[in-house]
Amino acid sequence: MKFCPNCGTILALTHNEQDTTLRFCCPQCQYVEGDLLPQKPEVTSITNVSGSVVVVDKDLDLRTTSTERAECPKCHHTLAYVWQVQTRAADEGATQFYRCTQCGFTWRLYT
């Protein structure tokens, strides 16, 4: 969280349409943070059974992530990277995602 040095308001992350960068701007006094952030990452969306959409960075580097024995629904390989994302309220459990180490297919195990 960043604060405006002029008025103390929380800076909002805004998208610059001209050069597709992200920067922090103050909604109160229009101060713009000088540091630009890189472009937004490309994402892919995964739709679960309930129809809600979870956004996952498609270039997520998982080589240092834990692996687990889980069968890929696409290629039936039995080893996958595993990670958790808090997709709902903080008092609810995290969602566990898997990505096949062979074909790269990403899925969520339904329990």
BAFI-176674 format. One record per residue (C-alpha): residue number from 1; chain; x negated, y negated, z; residue in one letter. Coordinates in steps of 0.5 Angstrom, whole numbers. Example, Ala and Ser with C-alpha at 12.3 -4.5 7.8 and 13.67 -1.06 7.14 Angstrom:
2
<pt><k>1</k><c>A</c><xx>-25</xx><yy>9</yy><zz>16</zz><r>a</r></pt>
<pt><k>2</k><c>A</c><xx>-27</xx><yy>2</yy><zz>14</zz><r>s</r></pt>
This chain:
111
<pt><k>1</k><c>A</c><xx>0</xx><yy>0</yy><zz>0</zz><r>m</r></pt>
<pt><k>2</k><c>A</c><xx>-3</xx><yy>-7</yy><zz>-2</zz><r>k</r></pt>
<pt><k>3</k><c>A</c><xx>-1</xx><yy>-14</yy><zz>1</zz><r>f</r></pt>
<pt><k>4</k><c>A</c><xx>-1</xx><yy>-20</yy><zz>-3</zz><r>c</r></pt>
<pt><k>5</k><c>A</c><xx>-7</xx><yy>-25</yy><zz>0</zz><r>p</r></pt>
<pt><k>6</k><c>A</c><xx>-2</xx><yy>-31</yy><zz>-1</zz><r>n</r></pt>
<pt><k>7</k><c>A</c><xx>4</xx><yy>-29</yy><zz>2</zz><r>c</r></pt>
<pt><k>8</k><c>A</c><xx>3</xx><yy>-22</yy><zz>5</zz><r>g</r></pt>
<pt><k>9</k><c>A</c><xx>9</xx><yy>-19</yy><zz>1</zz><r>t</r></pt>
<pt><k>10</k><c>A</c><xx>8</xx><yy>-12</yy><zz>-1</zz><r>i</r></pt>
<pt><k>11</k><c>A</c><xx>5</xx><yy>-12</yy><zz>-8</zz><r>l</r></pt>
<pt><k>12</k><c>A</c><xx>9</xx><yy>-8</yy><zz>-13</zz><r>a</r></pt>
<pt><k>13</k><c>A</c><xx>6</xx><yy>-4</yy><zz>-19</zz><r>l</r></pt>
<pt><k>14</k><c>A</c><xx>8</xx><yy>-6</yy><zz>-25</zz><r>t</r></pt>
<pt><k>15</k><c>A</c><xx>7</xx><yy>-4</yy><zz>-32</zz><r>h</r></pt>
<pt><k>16</k><c>A</c><xx>4</xx><yy>-9</yy><zz>-38</zz><r>n</r></pt>
<pt><k>17</k><c>A</c><xx>7</xx><yy>-7</yy><zz>-44</zz><r>e</r></pt>
<pt><k>18</k><c>A</c><xx>2</xx><yy>-10</yy><zz>-48</zz><r>q</r></pt>
<pt><k>19</k><c>A</c><xx>-4</xx><yy>-6</yy><zz>-46</zz><r>d</r></pt>
<pt><k>20</k><c>A</c><xx>0</xx><yy>0</yy><zz>-43</zz><r>t</r></pt>
<pt><k>21</k><c>A</c><xx>-4</xx><yy>-1</yy><zz>-36</zz><r>t</r></pt>
<pt><k>22</k><c>A</c><xx>-2</xx><yy>-2</yy><zz>-29</zz><r>l</r></pt>
<pt><k>23</k><c>A</c><xx>-3</xx><yy>-8</yy><zz>-24</zz><r>r</r></pt>
<pt><k>24</k><c>A</c><xx>0</xx><yy>-10</yy><zz>-18</zz><r>f</r></pt>
<pt><k>25</k><c>A</c><xx>4</xx><yy>-16</yy><zz>-18</zz><r>c</r></pt>
<pt><k>26</k><c>A</c><xx>7</xx><yy>-20</yy><zz>-12</zz><r>c</r></pt>
<pt><k>27</k><c>A</c><xx>15</xx><yy>-21</yy><zz>-13</zz><r>p</r></pt>
<pt><k>28</k><c>A</c><xx>15</xx><yy>-27</yy><zz>-8</zz><r>q</r></pt>
<pt><k>29</k><c>A</c><xx>10</xx><yy>-31</yy><zz>-11</zz><r>c</r></pt>
<pt><k>30</k><c>A</c><xx>8</xx><yy>-28</yy><zz>-17</zz><r>q</r></pt>
<pt><k>31</k><c>A</c><xx>1</xx><yy>-27</yy><zz>-15</zz><r>y</r></pt>
<pt><k>32</k><c>A</c><xx>-3</xx><yy>-21</yy><zz>-20</zz><r>v</r></pt>
<pt><k>33</k><c>A</c><xx>-8</xx><yy>-17</yy><zz>-17</zz><r>e</r></pt>
<pt><k>34</k><c>A</c><xx>-14</xx><yy>-18</yy><zz>-22</zz><r>g</r></pt>
<pt><k>35</k><c>A</c><xx>-16</xx><yy>-10</yy><zz>-22</zz><r>d</r></pt>
<pt><k>36</k><c>A</c><xx>-13</xx><yy>-6</yy><zz>-27</zz><r>l</r></pt>
<pt><k>37</k><c>A</c><xx>-11</xx><yy>1</yy><zz>-26</zz><r>l</r></pt>
<pt><k>38</k><c>A</c><xx>-12</xx><yy>6</yy><zz>-32</zz><r>p</r></pt>
<pt><k>39</k><c>A</c><xx>-6</xx><yy>8</yy><zz>-36</zz><r>q</r></pt>
<pt><k>40</k><c>A</c><xx>0</xx><yy>12</yy><zz>-34</zz><r>k</r></pt>
<pt><k>41</k><c>A</c><xx>-2</xx><yy>20</yy><zz>-34</zz><r>p</r></pt>
<pt><k>42</k><c>A</c><xx>2</xx><yy>24</yy><zz>-39</zz><r>e</r></pt>
<pt><k>43</k><c>A</c><xx>7</xx><yy>28</yy><zz>-36</zz><r>v</r></pt>
<pt><k>44</k><c>A</c><xx>11</xx><yy>34</yy><zz>-37</zz><r>t</r></pt>
<pt><k>45</k><c>A</c><xx>18</xx><yy>35</yy><zz>-34</zz><r>s</r></pt>
<pt><k>46</k><c>A</c><xx>20</xx><yy>42</yy><zz>-31</zz><r>i</r></pt>
<pt><k>47</k><c>A</c><xx>27</xx><yy>43</yy><zz>-30</zz><r>t</r></pt>
<pt><k>48</k><c>A</c><xx>29</xx><yy>48</yy><zz>-24</zz><r>n</r></pt>
<pt><k>49</k><c>A</c><xx>36</xx><yy>52</yy><zz>-24</zz><r>v</r></pt>
<pt><k>50</k><c>A</c><xx>40</xx><yy>46</yy><zz>-20</zz><r>s</r></pt>
<pt><k>51</k><c>A</c><xx>38</xx><yy>41</yy><zz>-26</zz><r>g</r></pt>
<pt><k>52</k><c>A</c><xx>34</xx><yy>36</yy><zz>-23</zz><r>s</r></pt>
<pt><k>53</k><c>A</c><xx>27</xx><yy>34</yy><zz>-26</zz><r>v</r></pt>
<pt><k>54</k><c>A</c><xx>21</xx><yy>35</yy><zz>-23</zz><r>v</r></pt>
<pt><k>55</k><c>A</c><xx>15</xx><yy>31</yy><zz>-26</zz><r>v</r></pt>
<pt><k>56</k><c>A</c><xx>8</xx><yy>35</yy><zz>-26</zz><r>v</r></pt>
<pt><k>57</k><c>A</c><xx>2</xx><yy>32</yy><zz>-29</zz><r>d</r></pt>
<pt><k>58</k><c>A</c><xx>0</xx><yy>36</yy><zz>-35</zz><r>k</r></pt>
<pt><k>59</k><c>A</c><xx>-7</xx><yy>35</yy><zz>-35</zz><r>d</r></pt>
<pt><k>60</k><c>A</c><xx>-8</xx><yy>37</yy><zz>-27</zz><r>l</r></pt>
<pt><k>61</k><c>A</c><xx>-14</xx><yy>40</yy><zz>-26</zz><r>d</r></pt>
<pt><k>62</k><c>A</c><xx>-13</xx><yy>46</yy><zz>-22</zz><r>l</r></pt>
<pt><k>63</k><c>A</c><xx>-20</xx><yy>50</yy><zz>-22</zz><r>r</r></pt>
<pt><k>64</k><c>A</c><xx>-21</xx><yy>48</yy><zz>-15</zz><r>t</r></pt>
<pt><k>65</k><c>A</c><xx>-14</xx><yy>50</yy><zz>-13</zz><r>t</r></pt>
<pt><k>66</k><c>A</c><xx>-12</xx><yy>56</yy><zz>-9</zz><r>s</r></pt>
<pt><k>67</k><c>A</c><xx>-10</xx><yy>62</yy><zz>-14</zz><r>t</r></pt>
<pt><k>68</k><c>A</c><xx>-5</xx><yy>68</yy><zz>-12</zz><r>e</r></pt>
<pt><k>69</k><c>A</c><xx>-2</xx><yy>74</yy><zz>-15</zz><r>r</r></pt>
<pt><k>70</k><c>A</c><xx>4</xx><yy>72</yy><zz>-19</zz><r>a</r></pt>
<pt><k>71</k><c>A</c><xx>7</xx><yy>74</yy><zz>-25</zz><r>e</r></pt>
<pt><k>72</k><c>A</c><xx>7</xx><yy>69</yy><zz>-31</zz><r>c</r></pt>
<pt><k>73</k><c>A</c><xx>14</xx><yy>69</yy><zz>-34</zz><r>p</r></pt>
<pt><k>74</k><c>A</c><xx>11</xx><yy>68</yy><zz>-41</zz><r>k</r></pt>
<pt><k>75</k><c>A</c><xx>5</xx><yy>72</yy><zz>-42</zz><r>c</r></pt>
<pt><k>76</k><c>A</c><xx>6</xx><yy>77</yy><zz>-36</zz><r>h</r></pt>
<pt><k>77</k><c>A</c><xx>-1</xx><yy>75</yy><zz>-33</zz><r>h</r></pt>
<pt><k>78</k><c>A</c><xx>-2</xx><yy>77</yy><zz>-26</zz><r>t</r></pt>
<pt><k>79</k><c>A</c><xx>-6</xx><yy>71</yy><zz>-23</zz><r>l</r></pt>
<pt><k>80</k><c>A</c><xx>-4</xx><yy>64</yy><zz>-22</zz><r>a</r></pt>
<pt><k>81</k><c>A</c><xx>-6</xx><yy>57</yy><zz>-19</zz><r>y</r></pt>
<pt><k>82</k><c>A</c><xx>-1</xx><yy>55</yy><zz>-13</zz><r>v</r></pt>
<pt><k>83</k><c>A</c><xx>0</xx><yy>48</yy><zz>-10</zz><r>w</r></pt>
<pt><k>84</k><c>A</c><xx>6</xx><yy>45</yy><zz>-6</zz><r>q</r></pt>
<pt><k>85</k><c>A</c><xx>9</xx><yy>38</yy><zz>-8</zz><r>v</r></pt>
<pt><k>86</k><c>A</c><xx>14</xx><yy>35</yy><zz>-3</zz><r>q</r></pt>
<pt><k>87</k><c>A</c><xx>20</xx><yy>33</yy><zz>-8</zz><r>t</r></pt>
<pt><k>88</k><c>A</c><xx>25</xx><yy>32</yy><zz>-3</zz><r>r</r></pt>
<pt><k>89</k><c>A</c><xx>26</xx><yy>29</yy><zz>4</zz><r>a</r></pt>
<pt><k>90</k><c>A</c><xx>20</xx><yy>29</yy><zz>9</zz><r>a</r></pt>
<pt><k>91</k><c>A</c><xx>24</xx><yy>34</yy><zz>13</zz><r>d</r></pt>
<pt><k>92</k><c>A</c><xx>25</xx><yy>39</yy><zz>8</zz><r>e</r></pt>
<pt><k>93</k><c>A</c><xx>20</xx><yy>44</yy><zz>5</zz><r>g</r></pt>
<pt><k>94</k><c>A</c><xx>15</xx><yy>43</yy><zz>0</zz><r>a</r></pt>
<pt><k>95</k><c>A</c><xx>16</xx><yy>46</yy><zz>-7</zz><r>t</r></pt>
<pt><k>96</k><c>A</c><xx>11</xx><yy>51</yy><zz>-9</zz><r>q</r></pt>
<pt><k>97</k><c>A</c><xx>9</xx><yy>51</yy><zz>-16</zz><r>f</r></pt>
<pt><k>98</k><c>A</c><xx>5</xx><yy>56</yy><zz>-20</zz><r>y</r></pt>
<pt><k>99</k><c>A</c><xx>1</xx><yy>55</yy><zz>-27</zz><r>r</r></pt>
<pt><k>100</k><c>A</c><xx>-2</xx><yy>61</yy><zz>-30</zz><r>c</r></pt>
<pt><k>101</k><c>A</c><xx>-9</xx><yy>62</yy><zz>-31</zz><r>t</r></pt>
<pt><k>102</k><c>A</c><xx>-9</xx><yy>65</yy><zz>-38</zz><r>q</r></pt>
<pt><k>103</k><c>A</c><xx>-4</xx><yy>61</yy><zz>-42</zz><r>c</r></pt>
<pt><k>104</k><c>A</c><xx>-3</xx><yy>55</yy><zz>-37</zz><r>g</r></pt>
<pt><k>105</k><c>A</c><xx>5</xx><yy>56</yy><zz>-37</zz><r>f</r></pt>
<pt><k>106</k><c>A</c><xx>8</xx><yy>52</yy><zz>-30</zz><r>t</r></pt>
<pt><k>107</k><c>A</c><xx>13</xx><yy>55</yy><zz>-26</zz><r>w</r></pt>
<pt><k>108</k><c>A</c><xx>17</xx><yy>54</yy><zz>-20</zz><r>r</r></pt>
<pt><k>109</k><c>A</c><xx>18</xx><yy>61</yy><zz>-16</zz><r>l</r></pt>
<pt><k>110</k><c>A</c><xx>25</xx><yy>61</yy><zz>-13</zz><r>y</r></pt>
<pt><k>111</k><c>A</c><xx>26</xx><yy>64</yy><zz>-6</zz><r>t</r></pt>
